[in-house]
Amino acid sequence: MPHPLSAPAATRPIRIVIADDHPIFRDGLRRLLKTDPSLHVVGEAGVGPHAVTLVCEQAPDVLVLGPAEGAPAADILRLVAEAGVAVRTILLVRSIDIAEVTDAVQLGACGLLSKESPAHVLFESIESVMSGAYWVGHEATANLLASARRFAAERRQTQRFGLTAREQDIVRAVVDGDTNKEIAHRLTISENTVKRHLLHIFNKVGASSRVELALFAAHHQLLDRI
């Protein structure tokens, strides 16, 4: 079921607030979004109370919210919800923690994608949430929680995935948010070997992206076995 926020008038740009604790990342994201004339960044801030104040003052259409150690996304979403601001929030995450994701969706988040996603995925996610759909990973979905339940319904099949010990190590690293280079260093293997392992893992579990693999691992409790 689409989320209840109505679309803005097509004649004006989509107003966006960026909240992330890394100024260089915020600057790069603002410059990226400015390449699309239909988008207008109306403010940016670190993840915390100032971001909530900025959202309340600007009443943007979209909040692009990055991760932070001291201010979980659910806390920011709760404060925005308590303030009564109708904004579509897209979470940029390092890795998937399904409990936090579920809380975030229940508090009004409309999208979830990895900070490693290519630019076109971010643009597509903004377009998707503005049209009334949800977004997870690299694709639109009718409901984020319904997507999560689909993974959970397959939990009984975990023993059939046949992941090797090395592949389990790589799943753990992906869930931790490591890049291919970081995984290679962590496991003392080459990046090409990491890529080959990831391809095998994707084929075994039916995932098509790192975010989907992390979500899949969380719902199937794969980490309990690693």
Buried (B, 14 or more C-beta within 10 A) or exposed (E): EEBEBEEEEEEEBBBBBBBBBBEEBBEEBBEBBEEBEEBBBBBBBBBBEEBBBBBBEBEBBBBBBBBBEEBBBBBBBBBBBEEEBEBBBBBBBBBBBBEBBBBBBBBBBBBBBBBBBEEEBBBBBBBBBBEBBBBBBBBBBEBBEEBBEEBEEBEEEBEEBEBEEBBBBBBBBBBBBBBBEBBBEBBEBEBEBBEEBBEBBBEBBEBEBBBBBBBBBBBBEBBEEB
